[in-house]
């Protein structure tokens, strides 16, 4: 297939999967505004919506900043971990794959256990509810992600630059003047990404009875079914998220396309000292407590789960796998088609990247609304494939960006040599292209599957009756009781996510080392 | 004086340095030669305190600075200037800021003066406000030298400072390096595997091969 045909296919795939729901949302909102210009006021936050927007921004910004502090501090400790204890890094970072509402379950149980203990000692602890509880859980959800980002940022700092600082300045000074400024763009990107993820999530705030903007969008759609209202209501959040995502994605793309400065290089002599070491230890302890609390409370809760409950969860697990599998297939097409567009490094690459950012900036409920609206327009078959398409819409752009970054890193001389020396048709694809791109592509698809299996915010709006995936079942049970069943479902979900994460990490490392 | 005795370092089951003993007296010049992978850079890192030796000790002015498995005196307190193989300039700082970094203990005016002197000595004073990525390879090496000499260290370590430069530029920079060394009474440990560089720097010549140190005639 020629480059031009490939590009056309890429544009068509992007238009079909990402463009249709966005166009449906925009068209619906436009029609509503034309019919009733007054509805445009929904897009301007005022009164209750302004209060909710401020609350969402406060919660998201506080979460992002606390995650930045804790995640960076923890990364400084994890960096010093000796080679034989490298698994500790993984142990602390693994909670990244655990969906927010599972963290919420774990912390609710931990808090309840603590309340019982303290009550016995004659002390009363306020209920684990409200803004503070939601903030705590969200920090626990995203701090491992920030620690991963900080580790990635550190891996890009040339050890020689750090050592050059150490020859002329103290450990503190090197941290302040050399290490942190060099890590800053990536850390800032991670912080902005956490902000965007928090703005779009409704699961944790709803479980802790905190009314946020994302929750308001979901509630409005559930109550009225007026998709245009949700779209207009989402305008300020989308604009905020796009403003945050643009610089964030630029930095993260640099991370993806820059080889680690530490590959094969000597390790830097820098070690945290004094107050920095104490702070870093605190960060690592917080992450450790989160990982231990998560495992402990889920395992403790699992005692109430019976084999019958686990077996009952299998049909829901099957729906989850089917939906995520469908999303992976669609994302594969998207990544193969759009990856080369992103990697081109020209103006159209920038436009493609910008286009890919829009679905990432849409809060979950709005994405669900878009998919639901497209379903109304398309009817029939759409209803069956809507959940998979929704997940591809929400997470497929990650696969496209990862594939594009990997392609951008391919040495053009290597690929040209591959084509030049090709003796049998298909040799180039089989022996050069697949081994170099394949692992990263597969890792990207596993990421889509991991995120897709845990997603609830948008799925809530498009799932058909009787076709409930695991994540949605857990979310519903959390609201209506059934702790033994929840534990069984959580265990099945976690086992599934871990089974996907291990090969994803392996493939990612393998693919990147070959770059 | 900076000295090491019976230094041993290994990595991946292979001895990088084994029983290396070396002394660099004040004002002395030592050229350390040897093939790639001989352990020259590792020895510099051990002496500078960037790497703890597995065996042996390092002393700075008679004071124990490193013992087996431990760095007792941090690199910044050993009065060392270090020119790395790559220029290793901090990309987020201007040339002036790169040089001023090591002068933070001095009063502001004095630090500025020292910075100007170091840049002038390396003939890069006109580049003070530029960022490293706006400089050519040769200019970056000059700034790296200026950064190393600005704090007036008692020991100057140079780890193949002219590597991967074309011959004209190399000759020009070699003149600059020898001029700067001659102007100061700084002790110099110069690592290279180029004969012409070793000849130009002069002083004692040592040869490192297979992790062991010997003198070369």
Interface residues (C-beta under 8 A of the other chain):
Chain A: X158 X160 X161 X163 X164 X165 X166 X167 X168 X169 X170 X171 X173 X177 X178 X181 X182 X266 X269
Chain B: X45 X48 X49 X50 X51 X71 X74 X75 X76 X80 X81 X82 X84 X85 X86 X88 X89 X90 X91 X92 X93 X101 X102 X104 X147 X151
